Amino acid sequence: MRAKAVLLAVVSVLALGSVSSAGPDERGSAGSRLDLVTKRGELRVCSTGDYRPFTYRDPATGAWSGIDLDMAGDLAKRLGVKMTIVPTTWKTLVDDFRRRCDIAVGGVSITLERARQAFYTNAYVRDGKTPITRCENASRFQTLEQIDQPGVRAIVNPGGTNEQFARANLKRATIVAHPDNNTIFDEIVAGRVDLMITDAVETRWQAKLRPELCAVHPEKPFTFSEKAYLVPLGDVVFKHWVDQWLTLALNDGTYERISKPWLG
């Protein structure tokens, strides 16, 4: 009798375990951010507004623009909801996203640290860190060894992967933190600093905007990285839906149409 009771208890525990271990994809979309966004009628999008060509907020007018914001607008349209942009900073990006947003966009690099706190969508850009400097100095800053010399001033925007890379690799050069990513390249143009090491796609865009600046070997950056969008950790249903949308957008001409005015 006692053996039978023990057996029934084990069976019950196993049954409960099988139910509780079912992931969101097995339970359907109930409880997913996909349903929440649809019912709310609003997609909340975190973005920094300081990283062209992906995200930009005009300080004079407050108007937002950029490849990723247009992409987020397309995502909201396909969901049948409105888009609301939630301003954030690189230092507070993940915390703000987890508390206030459904997705974070704006040239967000994939890092293992961020992946502890959020899901990434499939990547949509392959990139890496490379220098940008005044054109007359381009030959001086081809390698990290050339850059990491006493007297060289490398500027960084605090809190992001650019600062992390600079502090990990520059030990003799002077690292200058500049809090406004919208004006950071003006510091190089003015000669107050020598260079910045940032994502190759940004160096191309900034060199296009400012003829005094040249991207240094953007086709062969120092590192490998990819960009993706942040979506809620553990929500497999929402991530799957956003991944499917992104795959379609990358292959049906949507991304090309949106990015062409920025990247040519």
N, C-alpha and C positions, 0 to 999 in steps of 0.2 A: 504493500500500500504506500509506504514511504517512498520507495523507488519510483512509483507511478507519479507521485506528487512532484518529485524532483524533476522528472522528465517533462511534465506539463509546464513547470516553471521555466525550464530551459527553452522550450518551444516558444513560450510567450515572449521571453527576452529577445530571441532571435527574430520573431515577427515584428516586435517593436523596433528593433535595430534596422530591419529592412525598410520600414516606413520612414524612420527619421533620417536614414542615409540617402533617401531619394533626393537628387539635386533638383534645382529649379527647372531644368530641361525635362525632367521626368514628370513634374507636377503640372506642366503647362505654364502659361504666362501669368497665372494668378499670382499677385504679389510682386511681379516684376516691375521695374521702372518703366517698361514699355507700356503697361496698363496705366500706371500712375500719370505718366506724361500725357497720354491720350485723354484720360478723364479730366486732368487739370486743364488741358487745352493750351499748354505752354511748355516749351523746351527751355530750360534754364542753362545758359552757356557761360562758363567761366573763361575769361581771357584777359591777358595782361595789357593789350593795346599798345605795346612798345616794341614789337618785333616784326617789322616789315620784311618780306612781303606777306607774311602770314596773318598778322593782326596789327592794327593801328587805330589809336584814338586821337583825333585831332585835338590838341590842347586848347585851341581857340574856339572851336565850335562844339566839341564833344562828339562829333560824328565818328562812327566806327567804319573801318574798311579792312580789306585784306582777303587773301585766298581762303583761309580757314573760316573766316566769318561768313563769307559767301557760301562755303560748303555747308556750314552749320545751318544757314538759312535754307539751303536745298533739303537738308535732312528734316528740318521742321516742316517744310512744305510737304514732303512725302509722308510725314506722320499726320498731316492735316492739323497742325497746331501753330501757334505763333512762337517766335523766338524772342527771348529776353536775355540780354547780355549782362553778366554780372562781372564788374571789374575786379581784378585781383592783381597780385604781384608775384614775381618768381619765388620770393621767399615764402609766401603764404599760399601758393597755388594749390597744393594738395589738400591742405586744411580747409581752405575756402571751398574747393570742389566737393569735398566729402560732406561739408555742412550745408552747402547752399545750391549746388548745381547737379545737373543730370549728365553733363559732359563738359570736358575742358579741352579747348582747342587753342592753336596759336603757335605752331612750330615747336610743340612739346617733344623733346627728345626722350627716347626710351632709356630708362635707367633701372637697374635692379632695385634701387632704394624706393623709387616711386612705385615699382611693381609690387612691393610689399603692401601698399596701401590702396591700390586701385588696379583695375584691369586696363590693359591697353587694347585698342582695336588692332586690326591688321595694320602694318606699316604702309604709308603712302609715299614717303620720300626717303631716299637713301642719301646720307650726307656725312660730314666729318668736319673737324676743326682745322681751320687754316687762317693765315694772317691776312689782314688788310692794313695798308699803310699808304702814305703819300707816294705817288708814282716814282718820284726820284729816289726813294729809299727801297724800292721793291727788291733790288738785287742784294741788299744788305740783310734781308730777313727771310732767306729761303729755308733755313733749317732752325730747329729748336736751339742748336748750339750757338748759332749766330744771334738768336734773339736773347738767349739767357746770358747776357753779358752786363757787367757793371755799367751804369749810365743809360741803359735802355729802359724806356718807360712803357710798360704795357698796361692798357686800360681794361677794366672789367666792369660788367654790370653785376652788382651783388646778388647772391642767392641762387644763381643758375649754374648750368653745366660749364659755361665759359669761365666763371670764377674758379670752379672746381678744377678744371683743366689747368688754368694758369698757376694756381697755388701748388698743384702736384708736380708741375714741370719746370717752373721758373724759380730758381733759388738765388740767383745773383742779380737778375734784372729787378727793377722796381715795379711793383704792382700798384696801380692807381685805381681805386674804386670810384666809380661815378654812378650816382643813384638814378639818373634819368637816361633810360635807354633811347629815348627819342632824340637826345642831343649829344649822345656819346661820340658819334662819328665826327661831329663838329670839333671836338677836342683834338682829333687827329689832323683834320684840315688846318686848324689854327696852329699846329706845331707844339701844343702844350703837352702832348704825349706822342710816342713814336708809332704805335701800332695797337691793334686789337686782334686777338685770336678768337674767332667765332665760327659759326657754321658756314660752310662754303656757299650755300644758297644765299645767305644774307650778305656775304662779301660781294657776290655778283650784283645783287640788287643795289647795295650802297655805292658800288663803283659806277653803276649806271646813273644813280642820282647825283653823285658828286664826282665830276671829272678829275678832280685833284687826287682822288684815291684810286688805288689799283688792288684788285684781289690777287693774292700770291698763290700760284698753282692750285686754284680751286678744284681742278680736275683730279688732283692727287693730294687730298688732305692728309693731315697727320694721323687722323683716327678714322674709325668706321662708326657710324651711328645711323639710326633710323628715327623717323618722326611718325607719331601716331596720335590718336585721341584718347583721353582718359575717360573711362566709364566706370560705374560702381563695381567695387570688388565683390565677387561672388554672384553677380547677376548674369548668369549665363544666357538667359533669354534675351535680355537687352543687348548684350555684347554681340550675340549671334545676329540679331536683326540689324544692328549698326554695321557689322562686318559685311553683311549681304548688301546693304545700301552702298557701302564704300566700294565694294567690288564692282557693282554696277556703274557707279559714278566714274570709276577709273577706266572703264572699258566702253562706256556708251557716249563718250565725248563731253560729259559734264565737267570733269576735272580739267580737261584741256581747255574748254571754253572759259572757265573761271580763272585759270592760272595764266592764260596767254597774255592778257593785258599787263600782268606783273612781270612775267619771266620772258615774254617774247616767244 
